[in-house]
Amino acid sequence: MKPATWQHTYVLHRRPYRETSYLVDLFTRESGKMSVVARGVRNSKGDKKSLLQPFQQIRVQYSGKSDLKNLNQTESFLAAVPLSGQALFCGMYLNELVNRIMPVGLASENVFDSYTEALMQLASGDDIELPLRQFEFAVLDDMGQLGDFTVCGSDGDPVVAEGMYGWAQEEGVVQVKPGPSARGIPGFALLSLAAGDWTPAAKKAAKIINREALKPLLGNKPLKSRELFKPKAPVVKP
């Protein structure tokens, strides 16, 4: 790909770099995640600085042969997605997931488009939990970590609505032994997920599954965006 090609992108994070520049983490549709240097813009009042903000799809041109590119041109593509309150925290969570999980230089149109859709849904304010779970599924699917919710990974037995199940790394769905103290994911919730029916039980199941499935991809370092959610507040913690 020629360096002058326009790339559709979102800013994931920016931080000061030397005296006048920014180091910017980008998530592009065409080339995946990358880092660029935006030179001489920290004290500028121009368009380039104002466009280097999260939650707005822009187009950029860059150059350079090393992993750290130079940002040459920036232009607006879509209006900034207005996020505030809980939706803003959720958007920051999405950015951190992409920055922590997606490999550098690996393009994924599916994850990029799912990210765009998640921002739009968060801005609508109708349901801030659903876009989180759907985007997590998109990332896990891209990483080859999204299992089959209709069968048990260990023995291939079909999931039944009346059963109780858990989620195990490298196995997927596993049966939970029945009993008065048995806790887990109801079979009917897993079957709803498999059918794309996002019932309240299905969303709860997806949250449990995704927490476990994302652990090996995220490592031991806690997500900073989760610290934004206050335990006593009536919010949906990702």
PAPA-277325 format. One record per residue (C-alpha): x, y, z; residue number from 1; residue in three letters. Coordinates in steps of 0.2 Angstrom, whole numbers, plus 5000, padded with zeros to 4 digits. Example, Ala and Ser with C-alpha at 12.3 -4.5 7.8 and 13.67 -1.06 7.14 Angstrom:
BEGIN
<timi><u>5062</u><v>4978</v><w>5039</w><k>1</k><r>ala</r></timi>
<timi><u>5068</u><v>4995</v><w>5036</w><k>2</k><r>ser</r></timi>
***
This chain:
BEGIN
<timi><u>5000</u><v>5000</v><w>5000</w><k>1</k><r>met</r></timi>
<timi><u>5007</u><v>5017</v><w>4995</w><k>2</k><r>lys</r></timi>
<timi><u>5010</u><v>5028</v><w>5010</w><k>3</k><r>pro</r></timi>
<timi><u>5000</u><v>5042</v><w>5002</w><k>4</k><r>ala</r></timi>
<timi><u>4984</u><v>5032</v><w>5002</w><k>5</k><r>thr</r></timi>
<timi><u>4970</u><v>5039</v><w>5013</w><k>6</k><r>trp</r></timi>
<timi><u>4966</u><v>5028</v><w>5028</w><k>7</k><r>gln</r></timi>
<timi><u>4949</u><v>5028</v><w>5037</w><k>8</k><r>his</r></timi>
<timi><u>4953</u><v>5029</v><w>5056</w><k>9</k><r>thr</r></timi>
<timi><u>4948</u><v>5032</v><w>5074</w><k>10</k><r>tyr</r></timi>
<timi><u>4960</u><v>5040</v><w>5087</w><k>11</k><r>val</r></timi>
<timi><u>4961</u><v>5028</v><w>5101</w><k>12</k><r>leu</r></timi>
<timi><u>4973</u><v>5038</v><w>5112</w><k>13</k><r>his</r></timi>
<timi><u>4985</u><v>5052</v><w>5111</w><k>14</k><r>arg</r></timi>
<timi><u>4999</u><v>5058</v><w>5123</w><k>15</k><r>arg</r></timi>
<timi><u>5012</u><v>5072</v><w>5122</w><k>16</k><r>pro</r></timi>
<timi><u>5028</u><v>5068</v><w>5113</w><k>17</k><r>tyr</r></timi>
<timi><u>5043</u><v>5079</v><w>5115</w><k>18</k><r>arg</r></timi>
<timi><u>5039</u><v>5098</v><w>5116</w><k>19</k><r>glu</r></timi>
<timi><u>5027</u><v>5101</v><w>5102</w><k>20</k><r>thr</r></timi>
<timi><u>5020</u><v>5084</v><w>5096</w><k>21</k><r>ser</r></timi>
<timi><u>5008</u><v>5070</v><w>5100</w><k>22</k><r>tyr</r></timi>
<timi><u>5010</u><v>5052</v><w>5099</w><k>23</k><r>leu</r></timi>
<timi><u>4994</u><v>5045</v><w>5093</w><k>24</k><r>val</r></timi>
<timi><u>4987</u><v>5027</v><w>5093</w><k>25</k><r>asp</r></timi>
<timi><u>4976</u><v>5025</v><w>5078</w><k>26</k><r>leu</r></timi>
<timi><u>4964</u><v>5011</v><w>5073</w><k>27</k><r>phe</r></timi>
<timi><u>4962</u><v>5011</v><w>5054</w><k>28</k><r>thr</r></timi>
<timi><u>4950</u><v>5001</v><w>5043</w><k>29</k><r>arg</r></timi>
<timi><u>4963</u><v>4997</v><w>5030</w><k>30</k><r>glu</r></timi>
<timi><u>4979</u><v>4994</v><w>5040</w><k>31</k><r>ser</r></timi>
<timi><u>4973</u><v>4990</v><w>5058</w><k>32</k><r>gly</r></timi>
<timi><u>4981</u><v>4998</v><w>5073</w><k>33</k><r>lys</r></timi>
<timi><u>4996</u><v>5009</v><w>5072</w><k>34</k><r>met</r></timi>
<timi><u>5005</u><v>5023</v><w>5081</w><k>35</k><r>ser</r></timi>
<timi><u>5010</u><v>5039</v><w>5072</w><k>36</k><r>val</r></timi>
<timi><u>5019</u><v>5055</v><w>5077</w><k>37</k><r>val</r></timi>
<timi><u>5008</u><v>5071</v><w>5074</w><k>38</k><r>ala</r></timi>
<timi><u>5022</u><v>5084</v><w>5074</w><k>39</k><r>arg</r></timi>
<timi><u>5021</u><v>5102</v><w>5079</w><k>40</k><r>gly</r></timi>
<timi><u>5002</u><v>5102</v><w>5083</w><k>41</k><r>val</r></timi>
<timi><u>5002</u><v>5102</v><w>5102</w><k>42</k><r>arg</r></timi>
<timi><u>5001</u><v>5121</v><w>5103</w><k>43</k><r>asn</r></timi>
<timi><u>4992</u><v>5123</v><w>5086</w><k>44</k><r>ser</r></timi>
<timi><u>4974</u><v>5129</v><w>5084</w><k>45</k><r>lys</r></timi>
<timi><u>4973</u><v>5121</v><w>5067</w><k>46</k><r>gly</r></timi>
<timi><u>4961</u><v>5107</v><w>5061</w><k>47</k><r>asp</r></timi>
<timi><u>4974</u><v>5093</v><w>5063</w><k>48</k><r>lys</r></timi>
<timi><u>4974</u><v>5095</v><w>5082</w><k>49</k><r>lys</r></timi>
<timi><u>4955</u><v>5097</v><w>5084</w><k>50</k><r>ser</r></timi>
<timi><u>4953</u><v>5081</v><w>5073</w><k>51</k><r>leu</r></timi>
<timi><u>4964</u><v>5070</v><w>5084</w><k>52</k><r>leu</r></timi>
<timi><u>4951</u><v>5067</v><w>5096</w><k>53</k><r>gln</r></timi>
<timi><u>4942</u><v>5050</v><w>5100</w><k>54</k><r>pro</r></timi>
<timi><u>4925</u><v>5044</v><w>5093</w><k>55</k><r>phe</r></timi>
<timi><u>4927</u><v>5053</v><w>5077</w><k>56</k><r>gln</r></timi>
<timi><u>4930</u><v>5044</v><w>5061</w><k>57</k><r>gln</r></timi>
<timi><u>4943</u><v>5054</v><w>5051</w><k>58</k><r>ile</r></timi>
<timi><u>4955</u><v>5051</v><w>5036</w><k>59</k><r>arg</r></timi>
<timi><u>4973</u><v>5052</v><w>5037</w><k>60</k><r>val</r></timi>
<timi><u>4989</u><v>5050</v><w>5027</w><k>61</k><r>gln</r></timi>
<timi><u>5005</u><v>5044</v><w>5034</w><k>62</k><r>tyr</r></timi>
<timi><u>5023</u><v>5040</v><w>5029</w><k>63</k><r>ser</r></timi>
<timi><u>5038</u><v>5031</v><w>5036</w><k>64</k><r>gly</r></timi>
<timi><u>5046</u><v>5013</v><w>5035</w><k>65</k><r>lys</r></timi>
<timi><u>5047</u><v>5010</v><w>5054</w><k>66</k><r>ser</r></timi>
<timi><u>5033</u><v>5005</v><w>5066</w><k>67</k><r>asp</r></timi>
<timi><u>5031</u><v>5023</v><w>5071</w><k>68</k><r>leu</r></timi>
<timi><u>5024</u><v>5032</v><w>5057</w><k>69</k><r>lys</r></timi>
<timi><u>5023</u><v>5051</v><w>5053</w><k>70</k><r>asn</r></timi>
<timi><u>5006</u><v>5059</v><w>5052</w><k>71</k><r>leu</r></timi>
<timi><u>5006</u><v>5070</v><w>5036</w><k>72</k><r>asn</r></timi>
<timi><u>4987</u><v>5074</v><w>5032</w><k>73</k><r>gln</r></timi>
<timi><u>4971</u><v>5073</v><w>5042</w><k>74</k><r>thr</r></timi>
<timi><u>4953</u><v>5077</v><w>5037</w><k>75</k><r>glu</r></timi>
<timi><u>4936</u><v>5075</v><w>5044</w><k>76</k><r>ser</r></timi>
<timi><u>4926</u><v>5060</v><w>5037</w><k>77</k><r>phe</r></timi>
<timi><u>4911</u><v>5058</v><w>5049</w><k>78</k><r>leu</r></timi>
<timi><u>4905</u><v>5069</v><w>5063</w><k>79</k><r>ala</r></timi>
<timi><u>4911</u><v>5066</v><w>5080</w><k>80</k><r>ala</r></timi>
<timi><u>4900</u><v>5054</v><w>5090</w><k>81</k><r>val</r></timi>
<timi><u>4893</u><v>5063</v><w>5105</w><k>82</k><r>pro</r></timi>
<timi><u>4896</u><v>5053</v><w>5121</w><k>83</k><r>leu</r></timi>
<timi><u>4894</u><v>5058</v><w>5139</w><k>84</k><r>ser</r></timi>
<timi><u>4892</u><v>5050</v><w>5156</w><k>85</k><r>gly</r></timi>
<timi><u>4891</u><v>5031</v><w>5156</w><k>86</k><r>gln</r></timi>
<timi><u>4891</u><v>5031</v><w>5137</w><k>87</k><r>ala</r></timi>
<timi><u>4908</u><v>5040</v><w>5137</w><k>88</k><r>leu</r></timi>
<timi><u>4915</u><v>5028</v><w>5149</w><k>89</k><r>phe</r></timi>
<timi><u>4909</u><v>5013</v><w>5138</w><k>90</k><r>cys</r></timi>
<timi><u>4917</u><v>5022</v><w>5123</w><k>91</k><r>gly</r></timi>
<timi><u>4934</u><v>5023</v><w>5133</w><k>92</k><r>met</r></timi>
<timi><u>4932</u><v>5004</v><w>5137</w><k>93</k><r>tyr</r></timi>
<timi><u>4930</u><v>5000</v><w>5118</w><k>94</k><r>leu</r></timi>
<timi><u>4946</u><v>5010</v><w>5114</w><k>95</k><r>asn</r></timi>
<timi><u>4956</u><v>5001</v><w>5128</w><k>96</k><r>glu</r></timi>
<timi><u>4950</u><v>4984</v><w>5121</w><k>97</k><r>leu</r></timi>
<timi><u>4956</u><v>4988</v><w>5104</w><k>98</k><r>val</r></timi>
<timi><u>4972</u><v>4996</v><w>5110</w><k>99</k><r>asn</r></timi>
<timi><u>4976</u><v>4981</v><w>5121</w><k>100</k><r>arg</r></timi>
<timi><u>4970</u><v>4966</v><w>5110</w><k>101</k><r>ile</r></timi>
<timi><u>4971</u><v>4970</v><w>5092</w><k>102</k><r>met</r></timi>
<timi><u>4988</u><v>4966</v><w>5084</w><k>103</k><r>pro</r></timi>
<timi><u>4998</u><v>4980</v><w>5076</w><k>104</k><r>val</r></timi>
<timi><u>4996</u><v>4981</v><w>5057</w><k>105</k><r>gly</r></timi>
<timi><u>4982</u><v>4968</v><w>5056</w><k>106</k><r>leu</r></timi>
<timi><u>4967</u><v>4975</v><w>5047</w><k>107</k><r>ala</r></timi>
<timi><u>4950</u><v>4969</v><w>5052</w><k>108</k><r>ser</r></timi>
<timi><u>4936</u><v>4977</v><w>5043</w><k>109</k><r>glu</r></timi>
<timi><u>4923</u><v>4967</v><w>5054</w><k>110</k><r>asn</r></timi>
<timi><u>4930</u><v>4974</v><w>5070</w><k>111</k><r>val</r></timi>
<timi><u>4932</u><v>4992</v><w>5063</w><k>112</k><r>phe</r></timi>
<timi><u>4914</u><v>4992</v><w>5057</w><k>113</k><r>asp</r></timi>
<timi><u>4908</u><v>4984</v><w>5073</w><k>114</k><r>ser</r></timi>
<timi><u>4917</u><v>4998</v><w>5083</w><k>115</k><r>tyr</r></timi>
<timi><u>4908</u><v>5011</v><w>5072</w><k>116</k><r>thr</r></timi>
<timi><u>4891</u><v>5003</v><w>5075</w><k>117</k><r>glu</r></timi>
<timi><u>4895</u><v>5002</v><w>5094</w><k>118</k><r>ala</r></timi>
<timi><u>4898</u><v>5020</v><w>5095</w><k>119</k><r>leu</r></timi>
<timi><u>4882</u><v>5024</v><w>5086</w><k>120</k><r>met</r></timi>
<timi><u>4872</u><v>5013</v><w>5098</w><k>121</k><r>gln</r></timi>
<timi><u>4880</u><v>5021</v><w>5113</w><k>122</k><r>leu</r></timi>
<timi><u>4876</u><v>5038</v><w>5107</w><k>123</k><r>ala</r></timi>
<timi><u>4858</u><v>5033</v><w>5105</w><k>124</k><r>ser</r></timi>
<timi><u>4857</u><v>5029</v><w>5124</w><k>125</k><r>gly</r></timi>
<timi><u>4844</u><v>5015</v><w>5121</w><k>126</k><r>asp</r></timi>
<timi><u>4854</u><v>5001</v><w>5128</w><k>127</k><r>asp</r></timi>
<timi><u>4873</u><v>5004</v><w>5133</w><k>128</k><r>ile</r></timi>
<timi><u>4876</u><v>4986</v><w>5137</w><k>129</k><r>glu</r></timi>
<timi><u>4871</u><v>4978</v><w>5121</w><k>130</k><r>leu</r></timi>
<timi><u>4884</u><v>4987</v><w>5110</w><k>131</k><r>pro</r></timi>
<timi><u>4898</u><v>4982</v><w>5123</w><k>132</k><r>leu</r></timi>
<timi><u>4893</u><v>4963</v><w>5122</w><k>133</k><r>arg</r></timi>
<timi><u>4892</u><v>4964</v><w>5103</w><k>134</k><r>gln</r></timi>
<timi><u>4908</u><v>4972</v><w>5100</w><k>135</k><r>phe</r></timi>
<timi><u>4917</u><v>4960</v><w>5112</w><k>136</k><r>glu</r></timi>
<timi><u>4910</u><v>4946</v><w>5102</w><k>137</k><r>phe</r></timi>
<timi><u>4917</u><v>4954</v><w>5086</w><k>138</k><r>ala</r></timi>
<timi><u>4934</u><v>4955</v><w>5094</w><k>139</k><r>val</r></timi>
<timi><u>4934</u><v>4937</v><w>5101</w><k>140</k><r>leu</r></timi>
<timi><u>4928</u><v>4931</v><w>5084</w><k>141</k><r>asp</r></timi>
<timi><u>4942</u><v>4940</v><w>5075</w><k>142</k><r>asp</r></timi>
<timi><u>4954</u><v>4932</v><w>5087</w><k>143</k><r>met</r></timi>
<timi><u>4947</u><v>4915</v><w>5085</w><k>144</k><r>gly</r></timi>
<timi><u>4941</u><v>4914</v><w>5103</w><k>145</k><r>gln</r></timi>
<timi><u>4922</u><v>4914</v><w>5100</w><k>146</k><r>leu</r></timi>
<timi><u>4915</u><v>4896</v><w>5103</w><k>147</k><r>gly</r></timi>
<timi><u>4899</u><v>4887</v><w>5099</w><k>148</k><r>asp</r></timi>
<timi><u>4885</u><v>4891</v><w>5111</w><k>149</k><r>phe</r></timi>
<timi><u>4875</u><v>4876</v><w>5106</w><k>150</k><r>thr</r></timi>
<timi><u>4887</u><v>4862</v><w>5111</w><k>151</k><r>val</r></timi>
<timi><u>4899</u><v>4857</v><w>5125</w><k>152</k><r>cys</r></timi>
<timi><u>4917</u><v>4859</v><w>5119</w><k>153</k><r>gly</r></timi>
<timi><u>4923</u><v>4845</v><w>5130</w><k>154</k><r>ser</r></timi>
<timi><u>4912</u><v>4831</v><w>5124</w><k>155</k><r>asp</r></timi>
<timi><u>4901</u><v>4838</v><w>5110</w><k>156</k><r>gly</r></timi>
<timi><u>4885</u><v>4836</v><w>5120</w><k>157</k><r>asp</r></timi>
<timi><u>4871</u><v>4848</v><w>5114</w><k>158</k><r>pro</r></timi>
<timi><u>4866</u><v>4862</v><w>5125</w><k>159</k><r>val</r></timi>
<timi><u>4849</u><v>4860</v><w>5132</w><k>160</k><r>val</r></timi>
<timi><u>4838</u><v>4874</v><w>5139</w><k>161</k><r>ala</r></timi>
<timi><u>4836</u><v>4865</v><w>5156</w><k>162</k><r>glu</r></timi>
<timi><u>4854</u><v>4863</v><w>5159</w><k>163</k><r>gly</r></timi>
<timi><u>4867</u><v>4873</v><w>5168</w><k>164</k><r>met</r></timi>
<timi><u>4884</u><v>4878</v><w>5160</w><k>165</k><r>tyr</r></timi>
<timi><u>4900</u><v>4887</v><w>5163</w><k>166</k><r>gly</r></timi>
<timi><u>4914</u><v>4893</v><w>5151</w><k>167</k><r>trp</r></timi>
<timi><u>4932</u><v>4887</v><w>5151</w><k>168</k><r>ala</r></timi>
<timi><u>4947</u><v>4893</v><w>5142</w><k>169</k><r>gln</r></timi>
<timi><u>4951</u><v>4882</v><w>5127</w><k>170</k><r>glu</r></timi>
<timi><u>4935</u><v>4872</v><w>5129</w><k>171</k><r>glu</r></timi>
<timi><u>4921</u><v>4884</v><w>5128</w><k>172</k><r>gly</r></timi>
<timi><u>4904</u><v>4878</v><w>5135</w><k>173</k><r>val</r></timi>
<timi><u>4906</u><v>4866</v><w>5149</w><k>174</k><r>val</r></timi>
<timi><u>4893</u><v>4857</v><w>5159</w><k>175</k><r>gln</r></timi>
<timi><u>4890</u><v>4862</v><w>5178</w><k>176</k><r>val</r></timi>
<timi><u>4885</u><v>4847</v><w>5189</w><k>177</k><r>lys</r></timi>
<timi><u>4867</u><v>4849</v><w>5195</w><k>178</k><r>pro</r></timi>
<timi><u>4863</u><v>4852</v><w>5213</w><k>179</k><r>gly</r></timi>
<timi><u>4855</u><v>4864</v><w>5225</w><k>180</k><r>pro</r></timi>
<timi><u>4870</u><v>4875</v><w>5225</w><k>181</k><r>ser</r></timi>
<timi><u>4875</u><v>4874</v><w>5207</w><k>182</k><r>ala</r></timi>
<timi><u>4878</u><v>4891</v><w>5199</w><k>183</k><r>arg</r></timi>
<timi><u>4882</u><v>4895</v><w>5181</w><k>184</k><r>gly</r></timi>
<timi><u>4874</u><v>4900</v><w>5164</w><k>185</k><r>ile</r></timi>
<timi><u>4857</u><v>4893</v><w>5160</w><k>186</k><r>pro</r></timi>
<timi><u>4856</u><v>4883</v><w>5144</w><k>187</k><r>gly</r></timi>
<timi><u>4841</u><v>4893</v><w>5137</w><k>188</k><r>phe</r></timi>
<timi><u>4852</u><v>4909</v><w>5139</w><k>189</k><r>ala</r></timi>
<timi><u>4866</u><v>4901</v><w>5128</w><k>190</k><r>leu</r></timi>
<timi><u>4853</u><v>4895</v><w>5115</w><k>191</k><r>leu</r></timi>
<timi><u>4847</u><v>4913</v><w>5114</w><k>192</k><r>ser</r></timi>
<timi><u>4864</u><v>4919</v><w>5111</w><k>193</k><r>leu</r></timi>
<timi><u>4867</u><v>4907</v><w>5097</w><k>194</k><r>ala</r></timi>
<timi><u>4850</u><v>4913</v><w>5089</w><k>195</k><r>ala</r></timi>
<timi><u>4855</u><v>4931</v><w>5091</w><k>196</k><r>gly</r></timi>
<timi><u>4841</u><v>4934</v><w>5103</w><k>197</k><r>asp</r></timi>
<timi><u>4848</u><v>4947</v><w>5115</w><k>198</k><r>trp</r></timi>
<timi><u>4836</u><v>4943</v><w>5130</w><k>199</k><r>thr</r></timi>
<timi><u>4841</u><v>4950</v><w>5147</w><k>200</k><r>pro</r></timi>
<timi><u>4847</u><v>4932</v><w>5152</w><k>201</k><r>ala</r></timi>
<timi><u>4857</u><v>4931</v><w>5136</w><k>202</k><r>ala</r></timi>
<timi><u>4866</u><v>4948</v><w>5139</w><k>203</k><r>lys</r></timi>
<timi><u>4870</u><v>4942</v><w>5157</w><k>204</k><r>lys</r></timi>
<timi><u>4877</u><v>4926</v><w>5149</w><k>205</k><r>ala</r></timi>
<timi><u>4887</u><v>4935</v><w>5137</w><k>206</k><r>ala</r></timi>
<timi><u>4895</u><v>4946</v><w>5150</w><k>207</k><r>lys</r></timi>
<timi><u>4901</u><v>4931</v><w>5160</w><k>208</k><r>ile</r></timi>
<timi><u>4908</u><v>4922</v><w>5144</w><k>209</k><r>ile</r></timi>
<timi><u>4917</u><v>4938</v><w>5138</w><k>210</k><r>asn</r></timi>
<timi><u>4925</u><v>4941</v><w>5154</w><k>211</k><r>arg</r></timi>
<timi><u>4933</u><v>4924</v><w>5154</w><k>212</k><r>glu</r></timi>
<timi><u>4936</u><v>4924</v><w>5135</w><k>213</k><r>ala</r></timi>
<timi><u>4945</u><v>4941</v><w>5136</w><k>214</k><r>leu</r></timi>
<timi><u>4957</u><v>4937</v><w>5150</w><k>215</k><r>lys</r></timi>
<timi><u>4970</u><v>4928</v><w>5140</w><k>216</k><r>pro</r></timi>
<timi><u>4970</u><v>4942</v><w>5127</w><k>217</k><r>leu</r></timi>
<timi><u>4971</u><v>4956</v><w>5140</w><k>218</k><r>leu</r></timi>
<timi><u>4984</u><v>4948</v><w>5152</w><k>219</k><r>gly</r></timi>
<timi><u>4985</u><v>4952</v><w>5170</w><k>220</k><r>asn</r></timi>
<timi><u>4986</u><v>4971</v><w>5168</w><k>221</k><r>lys</r></timi>
<timi><u>4969</u><v>4978</v><w>5174</w><k>222</k><r>pro</r></timi>
<timi><u>4959</u><v>4989</v><w>5162</w><k>223</k><r>leu</r></timi>
<timi><u>4960</u><v>5007</v><w>5167</w><k>224</k><r>lys</r></timi>
<timi><u>4943</u><v>5011</v><w>5159</w><k>225</k><r>ser</r></timi>
<timi><u>4934</u><v>4999</v><w>5172</w><k>226</k><r>arg</r></timi>
<timi><u>4940</u><v>5010</v><w>5186</w><k>227</k><r>glu</r></timi>
<timi><u>4929</u><v>5024</v><w>5180</w><k>228</k><r>leu</r></timi>
<timi><u>4913</u><v>5015</v><w>5185</w><k>229</k><r>phe</r></timi>
<timi><u>4908</u><v>5018</v><w>5203</w><k>230</k><r>lys</r></timi>
<timi><u>4902</u><v>5003</v><w>5212</w><k>231</k><r>pro</r></timi>
<timi><u>4888</u><v>5012</v><w>5220</w><k>232</k><r>lys</r></timi>
<timi><u>4882</u><v>5020</v><w>5204</w><k>233</k><r>ala</r></timi>
<timi><u>4868</u><v>5012</v><w>5194</w><k>234</k><r>pro</r></timi>
<timi><u>4878</u><v>5009</v><w>5179</w><k>235</k><r>val</r></timi>
<timi><u>4883</u><v>4994</v><w>5168</w><k>236</k><r>val</r></timi>
<timi><u>4901</u><v>4989</v><w>5171</w><k>237</k><r>lys</r></timi>
<timi><u>4909</u><v>4982</v><w>5155</w><k>238</k><r>pro</r></timi>
***
